[in-house]
Amino acid sequence: MRPTTADAVEDAVATAAAHGRTLEVRAGGSKVGLGNPIQAHDVLDLSALSGIVDYDPAELVLTARAATPMSEIDAALRARGQHLAFEPPDYRRLLGGGGAPTLGGVLASNLSGPRRIAAGAARDHFLGLHAVSGRGQVFKSGGRVVKNVTGYDLSKLLAGSFGTLAVLTEVTVKVMPAPEDCCTVLVLGLSAESAVELLCAMTALPLDITGLAHLPNGLAARSGVRLVAGAECPITALRLEGIAVSVGARLLRLREAIVERGARHDDTAILGPEDTEMLWGEIRDGLLLPPGVVWKVSVPPAEGARVAAAIAARQHCDVLYDWAGGLLWVALHGQSASPDSVRGVLARSGGHATLVRAPMSERERCPAFQPLSGPLRALSQRVKHAFDPVGVLNPGRMVS
Amino acid sequence: MLMPVPDAGVIARREELAAALRAVVPTVLSDEDSRRPYETDGLTAYRQMPLLVALPETTAQVAAALKICGAFGAKVVPRGAGTSLSGGALPLGDGVLLGLAKFNRILDIDFANRCVVAQPGVANLSITKAVESRGFYYAPDPSSQVVCSIGGNVAENAGGVHCLKYGMTTNNVLGVEAVLMSGEVVRLGGKHLDAGDYDLLGVLTGSEGLLAVVTEVTVRILRKPETARALLIGFAAVEAAGECVARIIAAGIIPAGMELMDRPAIHAAEAFTHAGYPLDAAAILIVELDGPAVEAEELSRRAADIARAVGATSVRASANDAERVKFWAGRKAAFPAVGRISPDYYCMDGTIPRRKLPEVLAHIATLSQHYGLGVANVFHAGDGNLHPLILYDANKAGELERAEAFGADILKQCVAVGGVLTGEHGVGVEKRDLMGEMFDQADLDQQQMLKCAFDPAGALNPGKVFPTLHRCAELGRVHVHGGEARFPDVPRL
């Protein structure tokens, strides 16, 4: 099924619902490997719902049909000096899939990059939508302006719902000016614990740092940035962005602050704009991770190193730290011993773990999303029912 | 304003309900004098005495109280500080007003994770006060921030003058503990980022007290910007001010705040605060740039150049923080200043695409003549959020009704030009009956089905947000398309 209009999507879903058939909702297909595997009768191919509907840079708003490729969105924004501030990642190489990432797909999976810690997540930039519920009913929510509290904020709910509640047909996002200039300060040779401490301390300075990551030795070596790959030691990276005069001034102060905390000046280095773009792209898209099972773990930032150590104590792994320690990319050596080897350590810190990449056998036995329990689980099931009562859309993708 | 028909059965059992609540909640107010302060919120045109007022102090008490109300079939209206401008906390005659004011403690200040855990009755500004010694602050700053509660902020998704750069409440809340009408307690989010499953926190924020009662809030705190500089710019025409705003943003500058005032607002504010506003201007803009000193300075220079290029009649840059505060003094006092020139005023809250500003202001001027009521306009220009203040006298027969009709016409125009009914004040009772201007029945049905997932009996804050109430069972029916149910022969689950 390849509907070309929202009304045709409505028909397709209503027909499926009426005949007890299930649909796998797909736009570009680049994130098919994300979430739990789906067993559906038919594929609802949204790729024909493509194209920018409205874009006025001065309003900071862009409206596009849901399956508009990110390449098209990026090109339109770049031409006007703007971007999506949440830094949408491209997981094609990480997941080993083809297809083209789409704006709807990025929003439906609420994927954000390193700048999430400073600029918010995909969901924070998702202003409005047109969609078709699992009932086969067209509905809309939100608006085409940046500030709006009219009615429930269904954009937030549909962001990260992986097409299990409704099929997005048209979306409106907030866009922002792209930074004029950027650079990265590297600190060489820190342990993960010291690195997370440093990163958290630097966020307490008025320096507007927009990327705070730590790469252990083995992962830094995989970078295409010569200075990073050749350092032969762990690398801690802090990114500054903005107007040139401000980036320059903050760079001096950041380096000073790092040296004041005990780093030798020789153990710091600076990356210019090109290397900065490459390194943070690698971090954003998971390109530094070795082959094998990958988990993404969201924890309170200051707990990052402790949680990573607890996971490593149960199972050999490499851990890349983003979001100042709040996001752990855990690359396991070998199969997961059990989901508990990752999720089991979160009881004390809080947070959640998502299985991002694993062989099909493992994806079939291990829930991709953090399992819920008690009243919250029941509430989430009622929310699913409110949108998709007979379970037409992406069966099993989120709830196993 | 038509509210849900009071349930005579519940009213008849008032004493019984009070006794049951007193068994689990330390403070239950039932006599008329002590209930009186709760009869209205920030939208004082509407008043209704609640059946009872319950003031719980713990999550367990909230859960127990909600269960009791559920068992009695009594409605519940949650209330924070009662500053809603849309009647979100307007009581119901057959409902229990659940006041969260006693939840007034900050539970955890966590600088390492840059967050604060607070009880819902804590005032917005108290969070900043608790962390400012270390250079941090809580960003959303509604004008009522001295008194408005963080729980109420979550319910209304409160904004403020700095939201364009720093976001609304929803962009600054990390987690909540909330109690469902069933008495079940759920925790959503925490000190970490993003949801591991459905983002129920995102949809609970801004749900106007219709989905759950928030009993704890975790917010992120930000490092205070090092410098802030303000520009005070005068224009001979509102169009030029609008053009200036568009060009500043098109130039890649996101000011921390960008406020527009029209001539009546300028004059009212200047008479009240002597902020030094140019009285000959048709409009003024206050543009605040913040960040590291070099950045604020450079951006304020660029913004000033843009202002001159579009024909500003005056451009003043704050030389120091005292002057910056003075520039803001008039804007921040705009509402009370207008209160001095008119016995009453009615504050509207639509958002429009900014390019439509001249058109909408011209329409408001026409409406002002039509209704014979004055209007002063203040405008969060950066994000297109318009606050027309309609001047009226409630003691003159018919003026309140005319002011309401005037306001409704403004909001309809906001929607007609591609905007929305409310940017930050909420729908509440005030804009409830205008929801059909923006949403069709299918949109509203889907929202109400979500409500059913949280509160199947529809007991939590009914009469707000939705113009018509449906029973959840009715909504569950498969929709009718073109007058006919689709596939009528197919069995439904």
Chai-1 contact restraints between the chains, C-beta under 6 A:
chainA,res_idxA,chainB,res_idxB,connection_type,confidence,min_distance_angstrom,max_distance_angstrom,comment,restraint_id
A,A14,B,R486,contact,1.0,0.0,6.0,A-B,restraint_1
A,A18,B,F487,contact,1.0,0.0,6.0,A-B,restraint_2
A,A18,B,V490,contact,1.0,0.0,6.0,A-B,restraint_3
A,P57,B,A250,contact,1.0,0.0,6.0,A-B,restraint_4
A,A58,B,A246,contact,1.0,0.0,6.0,A-B,restraint_5
A,A58,B,I249,contact,1.0,0.0,6.0,A-B,restraint_6
A,A58,B,A250,contact,1.0,0.0,6.0,A-B,restraint_7
A,E59,B,P353,contact,1.0,0.0,6.0,A-B,restraint_8
A,G81,B,G252,contact,1.0,0.0,6.0,A-B,restraint_9
A,G120,B,N171,contact,1.0,0.0,6.0,A-B,restraint_10
A,A121,B,D194,contact,1.0,0.0,6.0,A-B,restraint_11
A,R123,B,G202,contact,1.0,0.0,6.0,A-B,restraint_12
A,D124,B,N171,contact,1.0,0.0,6.0,A-B,restraint_13
A,Q137,B,A442,contact,1.0,0.0,6.0,A-B,restraint_14
A,Q137,B,H479,contact,1.0,0.0,6.0,A-B,restraint_15
A,F139,B,A442,contact,1.0,0.0,6.0,A-B,restraint_16
A,F139,B,D443,contact,1.0,0.0,6.0,A-B,restraint_17
A,F139,B,Q446,contact,1.0,0.0,6.0,A-B,restraint_18
A,K140,B,D443,contact,1.0,0.0,6.0,A-B,restraint_19
A,G143,B,V420,contact,1.0,0.0,6.0,A-B,restraint_20
A,R144,B,G418,contact,1.0,0.0,6.0,A-B,restraint_21
A,V145,B,T351,contact,1.0,0.0,6.0,A-B,restraint_22
A,V145,B,G384,contact,1.0,0.0,6.0,A-B,restraint_23
A,V145,B,G419,contact,1.0,0.0,6.0,A-B,restraint_24
A,V145,B,V420,contact,1.0,0.0,6.0,A-B,restraint_25
A,V146,B,D383,contact,1.0,0.0,6.0,A-B,restraint_26
A,K147,B,T351,contact,1.0,0.0,6.0,A-B,restraint_27
A,K147,B,D383,contact,1.0,0.0,6.0,A-B,restraint_28
A,K147,B,N385,contact,1.0,0.0,6.0,A-B,restraint_29
A,K147,B,G423,contact,1.0,0.0,6.0,A-B,restraint_30
A,N148,B,T351,contact,1.0,0.0,6.0,A-B,restraint_31
A,N148,B,V420,contact,1.0,0.0,6.0,A-B,restraint_32
A,V149,B,N157,contact,1.0,0.0,6.0,A-B,restraint_33
A,V149,B,G206,contact,1.0,0.0,6.0,A-B,restraint_34
A,V149,B,T422,contact,1.0,0.0,6.0,A-B,restraint_35
A,V149,B,E424,contact,1.0,0.0,6.0,A-B,restraint_36
A,V149,B,G426,contact,1.0,0.0,6.0,A-B,restraint_37
A,T150,B,V420,contact,1.0,0.0,6.0,A-B,restraint_38
A,T150,B,L421,contact,1.0,0.0,6.0,A-B,restraint_39
A,T150,B,T422,contact,1.0,0.0,6.0,A-B,restraint_40
A,T150,B,M438,contact,1.0,0.0,6.0,A-B,restraint_41
A,G151,B,Q447,contact,1.0,0.0,6.0,A-B,restraint_42
A,Y152,B,V203,contact,1.0,0.0,6.0,A-B,restraint_43
A,Y152,B,S207,contact,1.0,0.0,6.0,A-B,restraint_44
A,Y152,B,Q447,contact,1.0,0.0,6.0,A-B,restraint_45
A,Y152,B,L450,contact,1.0,0.0,6.0,A-B,restraint_46
A,D153,B,V203,contact,1.0,0.0,6.0,A-B,restraint_47
A,D153,B,G206,contact,1.0,0.0,6.0,A-B,restraint_48
A,K156,B,D199,contact,1.0,0.0,6.0,A-B,restraint_49
A,K156,B,G202,contact,1.0,0.0,6.0,A-B,restraint_50
A,K156,B,V203,contact,1.0,0.0,6.0,A-B,restraint_51
A,L157,B,D199,contact,1.0,0.0,6.0,A-B,restraint_52
A,L157,B,V203,contact,1.0,0.0,6.0,A-B,restraint_53
A,G160,B,D199,contact,1.0,0.0,6.0,A-B,restraint_54
A,S161,B,Y198,contact,1.0,0.0,6.0,A-B,restraint_55
A,P177,B,G252,contact,1.0,0.0,6.0,A-B,restraint_56
A,C200,B,A112,contact,1.0,0.0,6.0,A-B,restraint_57
A,P206,B,R223,contact,1.0,0.0,6.0,A-B,restraint_58
A,P206,B,E226,contact,1.0,0.0,6.0,A-B,restraint_59
A,V245,B,V294,contact,1.0,0.0,6.0,A-B,restraint_60
A,V245,B,E298,contact,1.0,0.0,6.0,A-B,restraint_61
A,S246,B,P292,contact,1.0,0.0,6.0,A-B,restraint_62
A,S246,B,V294,contact,1.0,0.0,6.0,A-B,restraint_63
A,S246,B,E295,contact,1.0,0.0,6.0,A-B,restraint_64
A,A249,B,P292,contact,1.0,0.0,6.0,A-B,restraint_65
A,A249,B,V294,contact,1.0,0.0,6.0,A-B,restraint_66
A,R250,B,P292,contact,1.0,0.0,6.0,A-B,restraint_67
A,S298,B,H192,contact,1.0,0.0,6.0,A-B,restraint_68
A,S298,B,L193,contact,1.0,0.0,6.0,A-B,restraint_69
A,S298,B,D194,contact,1.0,0.0,6.0,A-B,restraint_70
A,V299,B,H192,contact,1.0,0.0,6.0,A-B,restraint_71
A,P300,B,N113,contact,1.0,0.0,6.0,A-B,restraint_72
A,P300,B,K191,contact,1.0,0.0,6.0,A-B,restraint_73
A,P300,B,H192,contact,1.0,0.0,6.0,A-B,restraint_74
A,P301,B,N113,contact,1.0,0.0,6.0,A-B,restraint_75
A,A302,B,A112,contact,1.0,0.0,6.0,A-B,restraint_76
A,A302,B,N113,contact,1.0,0.0,6.0,A-B,restraint_77
A,G326,B,L193,contact,1.0,0.0,6.0,A-B,restraint_78
A,G350,B,G190,contact,1.0,0.0,6.0,A-B,restraint_79
A,G350,B,H192,contact,1.0,0.0,6.0,A-B,restraint_80
A,G351,B,H192,contact,1.0,0.0,6.0,A-B,restraint_81
A,H352,B,G196,contact,1.0,0.0,6.0,A-B,restraint_82
A,F369,B,G196,contact,1.0,0.0,6.0,A-B,restraint_83
A,F369,B,D197,contact,1.0,0.0,6.0,A-B,restraint_84
A,Q370,B,G196,contact,1.0,0.0,6.0,A-B,restraint_85
A,L372,B,D197,contact,1.0,0.0,6.0,A-B,restraint_86
A,P375,B,E184,contact,1.0,0.0,6.0,A-B,restraint_87
A,P375,B,V186,contact,1.0,0.0,6.0,A-B,restraint_88
A,L376,B,V186,contact,1.0,0.0,6.0,A-B,restraint_89
A,S380,B,D197,contact,1.0,0.0,6.0,A-B,restraint_90
A,S380,B,Y198,contact,1.0,0.0,6.0,A-B,restraint_91
A,R382,B,A453,contact,1.0,0.0,6.0,A-B,restraint_92
A,V383,B,Y198,contact,1.0,0.0,6.0,A-B,restraint_93
A,V383,B,A453,contact,1.0,0.0,6.0,A-B,restraint_94
A,A386,B,M449,contact,1.0,0.0,6.0,A-B,restraint_95
A,A386,B,L450,contact,1.0,0.0,6.0,A-B,restraint_96
A,A386,B,A453,contact,1.0,0.0,6.0,A-B,restraint_97
A,V390,B,L493,contact,1.0,0.0,6.0,A-B,restraint_98
